[in-house]
């Protein structure tokens, strides 16, 4: 289905006191525009979805691998492509705005069963 949307018209979901997001989903991919407060930690997790993270403002420190053996800092303008099933964790350094894209869509985000973010 053809859709034209504007981020301003997409409802904001307050996932927890440090994370707010707007989600747009198609049949085969999903995009989310998110804001995080300084110090928020996305706990180590993995998923079958391929993920692309684009940093708009702030800094994100990622750790990759089941033992967090690889780290990477992303700043405004940086983009990382995270393969399917790669464990990852992310710390927000300063207030962060970023956009994530997944293929296929994250059903756990759509049906709000993403408990790892809601604690």
C-alpha positions in Angstrom: 0.0 0.0 0.0 1.4 3.4 -1.0 1.7 5.7 2.0 2.9 9.3 2.4 3.6 10.3 6.0 5.3 13.1 7.9 7.2 12.3 11.1 5.3 15.1 12.8 2.0 13.3 12.3 3.2 9.9 13.6 2.2 9.3 17.2 5.0 9.2 19.8 5.2 6.2 22.1 6.9 6.7 25.5 8.4 3.3 25.9 10.0 4.2 29.2 11.1 7.4 31.0 14.3 7.6 28.9 13.0 6.4 25.5 10.4 7.7 23.0 9.8 6.5 19.5 7.7 6.9 16.4 7.2 3.8 14.2 6.3 3.5 10.5 6.0 0.0 9.2 5.5 -1.5 5.7 5.0 -5.1 4.8 8.8 -6.0 4.6 10.5 -3.3 6.6 10.0 -0.9 9.5 11.6 2.4 10.5 11.6 4.0 13.9 12.7 7.6 14.8 13.8 7.6 18.5 15.0 9.9 21.2 16.9 8.7 24.2 18.1 10.4 27.3 21.7 10.5 28.4 22.8 7.2 30.0 20.1 5.0 28.7 21.3 1.5 28.1 19.7 -0.8 25.5 20.6 -4.2 27.1 22.4 -7.0 25.2 20.0 -8.6 22.8 19.8 -10.1 19.4 17.1 -10.6 16.8 16.6 -12.2 13.4 16.1 -8.8 11.8 18.8 -7.0 9.8 19.1 -3.5 11.4 20.5 -0.2 10.1 21.1 2.5 12.8 21.6 6.2 11.7 22.7 8.7 14.4 21.1 12.1 14.0 22.5 13.7 17.1 24.4 12.6 20.2 26.7 9.6 20.6 26.0 5.9 20.8 28.5 3.4 22.1 27.7 -0.1 20.7 29.1 -3.4 21.9 28.8 -6.4 19.6 29.1 -10.2 20.2 27.9 -12.4 23.0 30.8 -11.4 25.1 30.7 -7.8 23.9 34.1 -8.3 22.3 33.8 -5.5 19.8 32.9 -1.9 20.5 32.1 1.0 18.2 31.2 4.7 18.8 28.8 6.4 16.5 28.3 10.1 16.2 25.9 12.4 14.2 25.9 11.3 10.6 27.3 7.8 11.3 25.4 4.7 10.1 26.0 1.0 11.1 24.5 -2.1 9.5 23.9 -4.8 12.1 23.6 -8.3 10.6 20.8 -10.7 11.7 21.3 -12.5 15.0 24.4 -10.5 16.1 24.2 -9.8 19.8 24.4 -6.0 20.5 24.1 -3.5 23.4 24.0 0.3 23.1 24.7 3.1 25.6 23.5 6.6 24.9 26.2 9.2 25.6 24.4 12.5 25.9 20.8 12.9 24.6 20.5 10.9 21.4 18.2 11.1 18.4 18.5 8.3 15.8 16.7 6.3 13.2 16.6 2.5 13.0 15.4 0.5 10.1 14.7 -3.3 10.3 13.8 -6.0 7.8 11.5 -7.7 8.4 9.4 -5.5 10.7 9.9 -6.0 14.5 6.6 -7.6 15.5 7.6 -7.3 19.2 7.8 -3.5 18.8 4.5 -3.4 17.0 2.6 -5.5 19.6 4.5 -3.9 22.5 6.0 -7.2 23.8 9.6 -5.7 23.7 10.0 -6.1 27.5 13.7 -5.7 27.4 13.1 -2.0 26.7 10.2 -1.5 29.0 11.9 -2.3 32.4 
